[in-house]
């Protein structure tokens, strides 16, 4: 871009970053462009060269790209019970296979993200008469890091239950 337009790449002017994003706007998705803007700002920050990505030159460029080429975010489809059955059928009967089965079923029962699932500790799980209480210590949607406790009822079908219901008493 420098050779074609005479821009100085580093430290970049706000208008240069805006022009770069506008030129890249046709070839990349909006989240990719936002990541690139963040990477440019991070590089500048590491070199003690401030670059405010909230500046109007950058913000308005991204907003314009969003209006012109924006698409709604694509959500991944949730797994069905049949999908889970097929997945757990591939788990072995050794200790590692049992662990994999437990993680798959626990993640399915709690509708957990991968990061939430790997953040679980045994101390975060509390059986109840109706199922399980799980403390999600950190989550993508928990920006303050306060944690949240969720409940997961025992599954009616034992072949897909991550835990068995407790007997009363």
C-alpha positions as CSV (number, residue, x, y, z in Angstrom):
1,X,0.0,0.0,0.0
2,X,2.9,2.3,0.7
3,X,4.4,2.1,-2.8
4,X,1.0,2.6,-4.5
5,X,-0.3,5.4,-2.3
6,X,2.8,6.9,-0.6
7,X,1.6,6.2,3.0
8,X,4.1,5.8,5.9
9,X,3.5,2.3,7.4
10,X,4.8,3.0,10.9
11,X,3.9,4.9,12.9
12,X,0.7,5.0,10.9
13,X,-1.5,8.0,10.8
14,X,-5.2,7.5,11.7
15,X,-6.2,8.2,8.1
16,X,-3.7,5.7,6.8
17,X,-5.2,2.9,9.0
18,X,-8.7,4.0,7.8
19,X,-7.6,3.9,4.2
20,X,-6.1,0.4,4.7
21,X,-9.3,-0.9,6.3
22,X,-11.4,0.7,3.5
23,X,-9.1,-1.0,0.8
24,X,-9.3,-4.3,2.6
25,X,-13.1,-4.0,3.2
26,X,-14.1,-5.9,0.1
27,X,-11.9,-8.9,0.8
28,X,-12.4,-9.5,4.5
29,X,-15.2,-9.9,7.0
30,X,-15.9,-7.2,9.5
31,X,-14.6,-9.2,12.5
32,X,-11.3,-9.8,10.6
33,X,-11.0,-6.1,9.9
34,X,-11.6,-5.3,13.6
35,X,-8.9,-7.8,14.6
36,X,-6.5,-6.2,12.1
37,X,-7.2,-2.8,13.5
38,X,-6.7,-4.1,17.0
39,X,-3.4,-5.7,15.9
40,X,-2.2,-2.5,14.4
41,X,-3.1,-0.6,17.6
42,X,-1.3,-3.3,19.7
43,X,1.8,-3.0,17.6
44,X,1.8,0.7,18.0
45,X,1.2,0.4,21.7
46,X,4.2,-2.0,22.1
47,X,6.4,0.6,20.4
48,X,5.0,3.4,22.6
49,X,3.3,5.0,19.6
50,X,-0.3,5.7,20.6
51,X,-3.0,4.8,18.1
52,X,-6.7,5.3,19.1
53,X,-8.8,2.8,17.1
54,X,-11.9,4.6,18.4
55,X,-10.9,7.7,16.4
56,X,-13.5,8.8,13.9
57,X,-11.3,8.1,10.9
58,X,-11.2,4.4,11.9
59,X,-14.6,4.0,13.5
60,X,-16.5,5.6,10.6
61,X,-14.6,3.5,8.1
62,X,-15.6,0.3,9.9
63,X,-19.1,1.5,10.3
64,X,-19.3,2.3,6.5
65,X,-17.9,-1.2,5.7
66,X,-20.5,-2.7,8.0
67,X,-23.4,-0.9,6.3
68,X,-22.1,-1.7,2.8
69,X,-20.8,-5.3,3.2
70,X,-22.0,-6.3,6.6
71,X,-23.6,-9.7,7.2
72,X,-25.3,-11.0,10.3
73,X,-23.0,-13.1,12.4
74,X,-23.2,-16.8,11.7
75,X,-24.0,-18.9,14.7
76,X,-22.9,-22.5,15.0
77,X,-25.6,-25.0,15.2
78,X,-26.1,-26.7,18.5
79,X,-25.4,-30.4,18.8
80,X,-28.5,-32.7,18.9
81,X,-28.9,-35.6,21.2
82,X,-28.2,-37.9,18.3
83,X,-25.0,-36.0,17.6
84,X,-23.9,-36.6,21.2
85,X,-24.8,-40.3,21.0
86,X,-22.5,-40.6,17.9
87,X,-19.7,-38.7,19.6
88,X,-19.7,-40.8,22.8
89,X,-19.9,-44.0,20.8
90,X,-16.3,-43.1,19.7
91,X,-15.0,-42.8,23.2
92,X,-13.0,-45.8,24.5
93,X,-13.6,-47.7,27.7
94,X,-10.2,-46.9,29.2
95,X,-9.6,-44.0,31.6
96,X,-9.0,-41.4,28.8
97,X,-12.2,-42.5,27.0
98,X,-14.2,-42.3,30.1
99,X,-12.8,-38.7,30.7
100,X,-13.7,-37.7,27.1
101,X,-17.2,-39.1,27.5
102,X,-17.7,-37.2,30.8
103,X,-16.5,-34.0,29.2
104,X,-18.7,-34.3,26.2
105,X,-21.8,-35.1,28.2
106,X,-21.1,-32.4,30.9
107,X,-20.5,-29.8,28.2
108,X,-23.7,-30.8,26.4
109,X,-25.8,-30.9,29.6
110,X,-24.6,-27.4,30.7
111,X,-24.5,-25.9,27.1
112,X,-20.9,-24.9,27.9
113,X,-18.4,-23.3,25.7
114,X,-15.0,-25.1,25.3
115,X,-13.3,-22.4,27.4
116,X,-15.9,-22.9,30.2
117,X,-15.6,-26.6,30.1
118,X,-11.8,-26.7,30.4
119,X,-12.0,-24.1,33.2
120,X,-14.1,-26.5,35.3
121,X,-12.6,-28.0,38.4
122,X,-14.0,-30.8,40.5
123,X,-14.6,-28.3,43.3
124,X,-16.9,-26.4,40.8
125,X,-19.3,-29.3,40.6
126,X,-22.0,-29.9,43.3
127,X,-24.5,-32.8,42.9
128,X,-28.1,-32.0,43.9
129,X,-31.1,-34.3,44.2
130,X,-32.3,-33.1,40.8
131,X,-29.0,-32.9,38.9
132,X,-25.8,-30.9,39.2
133,X,-24.8,-27.3,40.0
134,X,-21.7,-26.0,38.2
135,X,-19.7,-22.9,39.0
136,X,-18.5,-21.3,35.7
137,X,-15.6,-19.3,37.1
138,X,-14.8,-17.4,33.9
139,X,-16.9,-17.0,30.8
140,X,-16.8,-15.0,27.5
141,X,-20.0,-13.2,28.6
142,X,-18.8,-12.6,32.2
143,X,-16.5,-9.6,31.5
144,X,-16.1,-8.8,35.2
145,X,-15.0,-12.4,36.0
146,X,-17.5,-12.8,38.8
147,X,-18.5,-16.3,37.9
148,X,-21.9,-17.8,37.6
149,X,-23.5,-20.9,39.0
150,X,-25.7,-22.9,36.6
151,X,-27.9,-25.9,37.1
152,X,-28.1,-28.9,34.9
153,X,-30.9,-31.5,35.5
154,X,-30.1,-35.2,35.4
155,X,-30.8,-36.6,31.9
156,X,-33.8,-38.8,31.6
157,X,-31.8,-41.3,29.4
158,X,-28.8,-42.7,31.3
159,X,-26.8,-43.3,28.1
160,X,-26.5,-39.5,27.6
161,X,-26.3,-38.5,31.3
162,X,-23.1,-37.0,32.5
163,X,-24.2,-37.9,36.1
164,X,-26.8,-40.0,37.6
165,X,-29.6,-38.5,39.7
166,X,-29.0,-38.7,43.5
167,X,-31.3,-40.8,45.7
168,X,-33.3,-38.6,48.1
169,X,-32.1,-38.6,51.7
